[in-house]
Amino acid sequence: MSFSRLASSARRVSVLGCTVFVAAVFANGQSSSTEQGFSSAVGYSSSQDGLSASGLQLTTYALPAAPDPGGSAAGGGQYGNNRGYGGSQKNALLHSWTFEAGGGFGAPFGNDTPYITWGGNFTIGGGLRFSNRLSALLEYQFMDNKLPGAFIGAESNNNGGGITGGHAHINSITGSPVIDLFPKKSNGVYVVGGFGFYHKSTNFSAPEEAFDPYFGAYYANVTVASFTSNQWGGNAGLGLYHRLGTMYGGDSHTQLFAEARYTFLHTPSITQTNGLGTTELIPVTLGVRF
């Protein structure tokens, strides 16, 4: 090979190498420019927690906490107690009512022992509870007392004989305040009194012959004489109670109670000879109040 041909080949290789080098440099510059443009457009930064596009950063949003069912102390919250949803005002109207029911026995007192004897009673009532210490009840009470044998015999003699039995019925409607002396105790004492309307009926009975189509003739006690009166009267007494539902820290108004009251009626005399001008009893009642 001649020297001129060798030099020409060397020049071609050099030109080709320079061309490849320049092309490589240009391609590398285009790639860097593209990456810089993409990075600038997207705004990606490894030091940020999220991505941002055109100034709008995408972040992770946490769900809000569940609302407090009881509400805040200041405003009551969404479910606060200012409307009574689980708060202290819940069923406030119902909690202001109080009711009672009970029964027991009664005994004569004072000058009435010759004219009335032991019997039973039944009491129901309802009203308002103004506080843990004070309540006011409207009470209905029925008392059924027998008459002593000596009194029945005297009336039988005065009416020509034949009277063998008798009883006294007393119906009353009274307003009665109840004052709890120990409102924070499970076992306590209360004072009770009342004033209202009393209806008393004293009845005497005698056996009379009756006839039944299945059993034939028989004798039954029927009322042969009756004395009634309407008057005002009053009562006052003391009671003991045991509050239920407090052994676990509750504030229950339900009570088991036992009470005794002195009851006074200024009734007219049954006859002009026996001198009966008053009725005095001490009914004892066991019951529940809530």
Backbone hydrogen bonds, N-H to C=O, Kabsch-Sander energy under -0.5 kcal/mol:
donor,donor_aa,acceptor,acceptor_aa,energy
6,L,2,S,-1.7
7,A,3,F,-1.9
8,S,4,S,-1.8
9,S,5,R,-1.8
10,A,6,L,-1.9
11,R,7,A,-2.0
12,R,8,S,-1.7
13,V,9,S,-2.1
14,S,10,A,-2.2
15,V,11,R,-2.5
16,L,12,R,-2.6
17,G,13,V,-2.7
18,C,14,S,-2.6
19,T,15,V,-2.3
20,V,16,L,-2.4
21,F,17,G,-2.4
22,V,18,C,-2.8
23,A,19,T,-2.3
24,A,20,V,-2.2
25,V,21,F,-2.4
26,F,22,V,-2.3
27,A,23,A,-2.4
28,N,24,A,-2.2
29,G,25,V,-2.0
30,Q,26,F,-2.2
31,S,27,A,-2.0
32,S,28,N,-2.1
33,S,29,G,-2.1
34,T,30,Q,-2.3
35,E,31,S,-2.3
36,Q,32,S,-2.4
37,G,33,S,-2.2
38,F,34,T,-2.4
39,S,35,E,-2.6
40,S,36,Q,-2.3
41,A,37,G,-2.5
42,V,38,F,-2.9
43,G,39,S,-2.3
44,Y,39,S,-0.6
48,Q,45,S,-1.4
53,A,56,L,-2.4
54,S,41,A,-0.7
56,L,53,A,-1.9
57,Q,55,G,-0.7
58,L,51,L,-3.6
59,T,57,Q,-0.6
61,Y,59,T,-0.6
71,G,68,D,-1.1
76,G,72,S,-1.2
79,Y,68,D,-0.6
80,G,77,G,-1.3
83,R,80,G,-0.5
84,G,81,N,-0.8
85,Y,80,G,-0.7
86,G,84,G,-1.8
90,K,87,G,-1.4
92,A,89,Q,-1.8
95,H,91,N,-2.4
96,S,92,A,-0.8
96,S,93,L,-0.7
97,W,94,L,-1.4
98,T,127,G,-2.0
100,E,125,G,-2.3
101,A,288,V,-1.8
102,G,123,T,-2.5
103,G,286,L,-2.3
104,G,121,N,-2.1
105,F,284,V,-1.4
106,G,119,G,-2.3
107,A,282,I,-1.2
109,F,280,E,-1.9
112,D,109,F,-1.2
113,T,110,G,-1.1
115,Y,112,D,-2.0
116,I,112,D,-1.5
117,T,146,K,-2.5
119,G,106,G,-1.8
120,G,144,D,-2.1
121,N,104,G,-1.8
122,F,142,F,-2.1
123,T,102,G,-2.9
124,I,140,Y,-2.2
125,G,100,E,-1.9
126,G,138,L,-1.6
127,G,98,T,-2.4
128,L,136,A,-1.7
129,R,96,S,-4.1
130,F,128,L,-0.7
130,F,134,L,-1.3
131,S,134,L,-1.8
135,S,178,V,-2.1
136,A,128,L,-2.5
137,L,176,S,-2.7
138,L,126,G,-2.7
139,E,137,L,-0.6
139,E,174,T,-2.8
140,Y,124,I,-2.9
141,Q,172,S,-2.0
142,F,122,F,-2.6
143,M,170,I,-2.4
144,D,120,G,-2.7
145,N,143,M,-0.5
145,N,168,A,-2.7
146,K,118,W,-1.7
147,L,166,G,-1.4
152,I,148,P,-2.1
153,G,149,G,-2.6
154,A,150,A,-2.1
155,E,151,F,-2.0
156,S,152,I,-2.3
157,N,153,G,-2.2
158,N,154,A,-2.0
159,N,155,E,-1.2
160,G,157,N,-1.0
161,G,156,S,-4.3
164,T,205,S,-2.2
165,G,205,S,-1.7
167,H,203,N,-1.9
168,A,145,N,-3.6
169,H,201,S,-3.0
170,I,143,M,-2.4
171,N,199,H,-2.6
172,S,141,Q,-2.0
173,I,197,F,-2.2
174,T,139,E,-2.1
175,G,195,F,-2.1
176,S,137,L,-3.3
176,S,174,T,-0.5
178,V,135,S,-2.9
179,I,191,V,-2.9
180,D,133,R,-3.2
180,D,178,V,-0.6
181,L,179,I,-0.6
181,L,189,V,-2.4
182,F,189,V,-0.6
185,K,182,F,-1.7
188,G,241,Y,-1.6
190,Y,239,G,-2.2
191,V,179,I,-2.5
192,V,237,G,-2.3
193,G,177,P,-1.4
194,G,235,N,-2.6
195,F,175,G,-1.4
196,G,233,G,-2.4
197,F,173,I,-2.1
198,Y,231,Q,-2.9
199,H,171,N,-3.1
200,K,229,S,-2.4
201,S,169,H,-2.9
202,T,227,F,-3.2
203,N,167,H,-2.9
203,N,201,S,-0.5
204,F,225,A,-3.0
205,S,165,G,-2.8
206,A,222,V,-2.3
208,E,220,A,-2.6
210,A,218,Y,-4.1
212,D,216,G,-2.6
216,G,212,D,-2.8
218,Y,210,A,-2.8
220,A,208,E,-2.5
222,V,206,A,-2.4
224,V,204,F,-2.7
225,A,204,F,-1.5
227,F,202,T,-2.6
229,S,200,K,-2.1
231,Q,198,Y,-2.4
233,G,196,G,-2.2
234,G,264,F,-1.8
235,N,194,G,-2.2
236,A,262,Y,-1.5
237,G,192,V,-2.8
238,L,260,A,-1.3
239,G,190,Y,-2.2
240,L,258,A,-2.9
241,Y,188,G,-2.0
242,H,256,L,-2.3
243,R,186,S,-4.1
244,L,254,T,-2.8
249,G,246,T,-1.6
250,G,245,G,-0.6
255,Q,289,R,-3.5
256,L,242,H,-2.3
257,F,255,Q,-0.5
257,F,287,G,-2.5
258,A,240,L,-2.4
259,E,285,T,-2.4
260,A,238,L,-2.1
261,R,283,P,-1.8
262,Y,236,A,-3.2
263,T,261,R,-0.6
263,T,281,L,-3.1
264,F,234,G,-2.6
265,L,279,T,-2.4
266,H,232,W,-0.8
267,T,265,L,-1.3
277,G,275,G,-0.8
279,T,265,L,-2.8
281,L,263,T,-2.1
282,I,107,A,-2.4
284,V,105,F,-3.7
285,T,259,E,-2.4
286,L,103,G,-2.6
287,G,257,F,-2.2
288,V,101,A,-2.3
289,R,255,Q,-2.7
290,F,99,F,-2.6
